[in-house]
Amino acid sequence: MTEEDIEAKNQELIRAYQLTFNSQAGQTVLIDLMSFGKFRVPIEDRTDEGKRQVVLRIMSMTQLSTEQLYAAYRGKISPRPL
């Protein structure tokens, strides 16, 4: 696989995350995952850290900022206009 192939595959994956989690339903799921993963509380064990890492992965792939997600988690705003 060439570097160009790898880059194209990475861009395709990023776009898939964006299509999934930038939708209204995707944002609802992401906010639920933040709650489930104890995103805003101190991490006490590896399981909780693993859950938190899933949310961070989605954030990085969708290019949502921590501030946007915290605001959505608090119910203040939608993380991204739909």
N, C-alpha and C positions, 0 to 999 in steps of 0.2 A: 504494500500500500504506500503510495507516494505521500509527501507532505500535503500536497493539494487535496488528495483524497481524504486525508485525515481532517484537514480544515473544513472541507465540505461536509463531512459527517458530523463534525462538532457544531457547525452552523445549523445543520438540520435538527440536531438534538436540542439546541438552544431554542430554535423556533417552535419545536414541539412543546417544550416547557412553557414558552410564552403563550402559545395558543391555548394550552390547558389552564394555566394558572392566572392569566390575565383576564379571563372571562369572569362574569359575576359568580357562576357556580364554582369556578376554580378558586376565587378569592374566599368564598365561604368555606371551602374545604381547607384552604391554607390557614385561615383563622382558627378553624377547629383543630388543625394539627398543632398550631402554636399553643393552644390551650392543653391539648393532650400531652405535648412534649414539655410542658412546664417551661415554656420559653422565657418567661420573665422572672423566674425564681432561681435561687442558687441551686446548682446541680449537685445532687447528693450521691449519685451512683452512675455507673457506666451505661445502664439502660436509659436513664434520663438523658445522658449526654448523647447517646445514639439517636434518640428521638429529636433532640435539638439539632443535631447535625443534618438530619433529613430536611428540616425547615430551612437551615442555612443553605443547603444545596439548592433548594427550590428558589430561595431568594437570589442566589448568585446566577442561576440560569434564567430567571425572569427579569433580572436587573431591577428588582424592587429594592429600595433602600430600607435600612432598619427603621428609620423614622416613619416611612410610609406604612410599614407593617405594624409598628407599635400603635400608630394612630388608628389603623383598622382594627387592631386587637382591642383597643379601648372603645371601639364603636364610634369614634369621632368622625372619621372620613373613610371613603373608599380608597384603597391603596393606589388605584390607578383609574382615571376616568374611563367609563365604558361607553 
